[in-house]
Amino acid sequence: MPTPSPSRAPRAAPSPNAPASYEAALEELEQLVAQLDAGQLPLDQLLTRYQRGAELLAFCRSRLDDVENQIKVLEGGTLKPWDAP
């Protein structure tokens, strides 16, 4: 059985609670922030929602890093400013 090359190694299986997309994660994160800001939740729910928010934030950062790396590949290894000609 051939082994995958390092650049094509499969990613770890997504968490069962992983959002479907960056946009879904961002929307859920915005809802969580609104709930936390309202200050109407019991302490245990605040902690649970804060932990979920941290997971969503990590997911969003990971997706943005992935996209940035793809752009670097497309730009020949140099990330250029968006307004560059």
N, C-alpha and C positions, 0 to 999 in steps of 0.2 A: 504494500500500500504506500503510495507516494506521500511524502510529508509536504505540507504547504510551505511556500517560501515565506520568510519573515515579513515581507511587505504585504502579503496576502493572507496572513494568519487570521483565522476566524475570530470574531469578537466574542466576548463572554455573552452568554444568553442574557437578554434584558430581564430586569426585575419584573415580577408579576404586576407591580404597581407602577411600572414605567409608563410615562405618557406616550401617546401615539405619535406625537410630533412636537417640535419646538413650539409651534403656535399653541397647541393644546396645553403644554406645560406652562407657557407664559400666561395663558388665560386663567388656569387653575391657580397659579402663583398670585396673580392680581386679586382673585377672589379671596385667597387666604389672607393677603395683606389687609384687605378691607375688613375681614372678620376680626383680625387681630387688632386693627386700629379702632374698631368699634368698642372694644373693651368690655363686651357683654358676655364673654365665655367664661365658664368655670376654669380653674387653674389646670386641671388635668387635660381639658380640651385645648387650652392654650398651648400646652407643651406638645401635645400630639400634632397640632396644626403647625407649630414652629418647626418640628422635626420634618414634617412633610414639605414645608417650604424650603428647608435646607436641601432636601433630596431634589426638589424641582430646580432649585438654583444650580446645583451641581450638574444636573442633566442639561440645563440651558447652556451653562459654561462649556460643557463638553461638546455639545453640538456646535457652538460658535467656534471653538478651537478646531473642530473637524473641518468646518467650512473654510476657516482661515488657511488651514493646511492645504486644502484643495485649491484655493486661489493661488497660494504660493507655487504649487505645481504648475498651474496654468500660466502663471506669469514667469516661469523659468527660475524659480527659487527666490525671487525678490518680491516682497509684498510692496505694491505701489499704492500711493494715496488714491482715493476714489476720484478726485478731481484732476488727476494727471492725464494729459492728452495721450 
